[in-house]
Every structure is written in C-alpha cells, then in structure tokens.
Amino acid sequence: MKAESEDRMPSRFGMVSRREFIGLAGGSAGAAAVLSACGSDSSTASSETSEFGDGDVGILNYLLTIDYVQAAFYKALVSSTLFAEAERNALGEFGKQEEDHILALTKRVEELGGDAKPKPRTKFELNTGPATLEVASRLEDTGAAAYRAQLPNIEDEGARDMVVTIHTVEGRHAAAINYLIQKPITPDGAFAKPASVKHTMEVLKPYLVG
C-alpha cells in the first residue's frame, strides 16, 4: 500500500498516477477543443467588449484579462503547500503557458496601435487540493469557451490565428484538469460551446479585487 501511495495521486484525485498527470500538464495528452465556424453581428460583438477597448484591441484586452486571472491563480497554487513538489511543478507548467499567452496578447494589442490593459489585482482562497482543482477546471473551461466565442469577431488575421492557437491550449488545459478530478474532458460533447462576455466576467468576478 505504501508503494502505491508514492506512485499515485491521493484517492480524492481519482488515483491518477504522477506520471500520467505530469504528462498531461506537459501538454502531451488531453483533448483539443473543436471549433465550429459561425458568423456574428460585428456591432454586437464590439459592444460586448467595448469596456476593454475598440474592435480587435478590445477583444484581445478582454481575453488578456482572462489570462491574467489564470496566470495569477497558478502562481498562487504553486506557492501553496496543497500539493507535493512534483504536482506543483506540473501545474506550474500551465501557469507558464498562461504567462506566454499574456506576452503574445500584449504584443499584438500594441501592434494594432492599442494599449494593453494592466494586470488586475486578484484573490484566491486555496483551502484544499480538490477545491483548488475545481477552481482550475472552472477557469480553464471558461477560458476556452470565451476564446471560442470571440473567434468570429476578430478582423485582424494575425490576431485571429493567434487566438485559435491559444484557444486550443486552453482546451487542453481544461481537459487535463477535468481528467484529473474525474469530470468529463469534453463537457459539451463533440463541439465546443462559446461563453458570452457577461458569463465569463461573472466567473472571474470572485477572483478580482475592485
């Protein structure tokens, strides 16, 4: 029994092996989100993200806000004592990728002549490992859905291509976390569903200060 506990995550995480989880965190496994092409009303789309800026700049700044929260969450998680070092390192890979998203989004906003939104203040209550991973699942599922929703609204081809690649990674993050806590890795079935700006910000609200 002792040898098993050293090789596998605790039972509350579904007895996933450390090797399996670290592999998932490295991005070698997990389900990529499926995109479906559909049109949108550009004026409506622009108004939904207008508080973040005009046009594509507003959309990218909105997505940047999501990644700010995700990156801050993983930073707090890695600094906690809720997980063993191996698990913290594996989850930390997600945080590093969110930081890369932030850099890419910021650069593109500036290339489009806009100003990137500053990093918001965040707060997280990390009480237990299972509860923490539920937060990770919520943030990643919502992030993937939010990216999916904005794809038809982006006019700049370079920005749209970048958002596609980030959306795919967010879907892989969500799948890996959901697998770990024994939730469906594709909660919406064969086709990813979009999340509105209003819904996304409601999900983020508990973790934003001010």
Salt bridges, closest charged atoms under 4 A:
ASP67 OD1 - HIS101 ND1 3.17
GLU87 OE2 - ARG18 NH1 2.48
GLU93 OE2 - LYS96 NZ 3.44
GLU98 OE1 - HIS101 ND1 3.17
GLU98 OE2 - HIS173 ND1 3.17
GLU111 OE1 - ARG108 NH1 2.87
GLU134 OE1 - LYS183 NZ 3.75
GLU140 OE2 - HIS173 ND1 3.15
ASP156 OD2 - ARG108 NH2 2.72
GLU170 OE2 - HIS101 ND1 3.33
